[in-house]
């Protein structure tokens, strides 16, 4: 790979030559070797006292003009004009220009400065002023090398645009693309705002195990590991739900946890094997209160980011985020968007045929179909029901059409093993999922607190697992035991942080909002 290097020649002319990256690395390494021989090893530097960041200097120029300050950062550009030079220094807040003259530094220090490279980290002490072009700058009185960059930065004009390289070497992405750093600052503000909102609502933050002997709390494939001392296989958590509910049993009224979850599933623009989720539980309430809290969280963090009520996302020009959000039952949503009425079919077999007519794929292989419908292998224990077909139609035909925020309520019982049944329609539950921009953003229940019912649902999940459903939930006997001591009526809510950040920062891929997304490893090093 060839990069451009600018070098200073006699008669104040600048010669541009192409040098292979390995050659550039060797040149920089030779400079470091020379510095060490002279007793000027930059890696020995431990402290540089910074008085101001770049943003502070620009913002407060009127009060800082003529005053001496100290800044530090990475050299991003340099323009050499004989006995004077301009360079831009980048710190955590942005960039600021520095004017470096030989008569201010002295011949020796100025020559040393000329030997620095783009990417080196320096500390500058000098006076704040404005150039004739009106750019706030620092007139250097001293420039100190604090760390040597042995590899050249990507060529500035083309920047760093290769997404694979950006995600693998996020440090380079952050150096070269300022908007990326701002996106992660916004992520931090979103998480901070969520915590502030929940604490104002009376919730306390807790921590629950990341390692467990049971993969519970959600339907997903877990990552497996091994505890050597106990000689025991364990799982990375897929959700904290069952532990947080134990705390409600124990007497906490409002708890939440914000942390990493792990699911051994596919990767895509909206899925990463490890992701961040906020999950909360509130005693003596239901999923209607969870809707209010969801709306409140979005309101609060959007105001913290300074966002308007209507925002763009990708090709979607306008998403109306004004609260309250719309509400539809799953049956209503399927009728509205897929023109499919599950109640018009008498049997699951009829429903399968109706679903196929509208282009919905129902996999009946190795599955039984309820109501004596299709001939399948007798060894199967997974049953296709009308309710499961409703869910498939919703998943395949409706989700992508839900652009403005909407709570989809009353999910089928068989896909909601931890939610309370609707008394008048026990095949469905008091559960909702929030959808925005065609994707699921949150999940909530009126929590099941009947230990006998919970034990039966775990047994049903175990049958699904034995029938080949790798995502079916494990049985947690201790959780049933906890419920047996009585858990009050409780509402629970889980919000995906990564997808919220994607939406509010208009990011197309989840890898854009996770600092170090999961990648297939590469072992080669440029310094090898």
Secondary structure, DSSP 8 states (H G I E B T S, - for coil): -EEEEEEE-GGG-EEEEEEEHHHHHHHHHHHHHHHHHTT--GGG---------HHHHHHTHHHHTT-EEEEEEEEEEEEEETTEEEEEEEETTEEEEEEEEHHHH-HHHHHHHHT--TT-EEEEEEEEEE-TT--EEEEEEEEEEEE---S----TTT-S--HHHHHHTHHHHHHH-HHHHHHHHHHHHHHHHHHHHHHHTT-EE----SEESS--SSSS---EEEETTTTEEEEE-S--HHHHHHHHHHT-SEEEEEEEEE-----BTTB-SEEEEEEEEEET--HHHHHHHHHHHHHHHHHHHT--SEEEETTEEEEE--SS-EEEEHHHHHHHHH---GGG-SSHHHHHHHHHHTT-----TT-EETTT-----TT---EE-HHHHHHHHIIIIIGGG--S-EEEE--BGGG-TTB-EETTEEEEESEEEEEETTEEEEEEEEB---HHHHHHHHHHHHHHHHTT-TT-----HHHHHHHTT---SEEEEEEEHHHHHHHHTT-SSGGGTSTT---------TT-
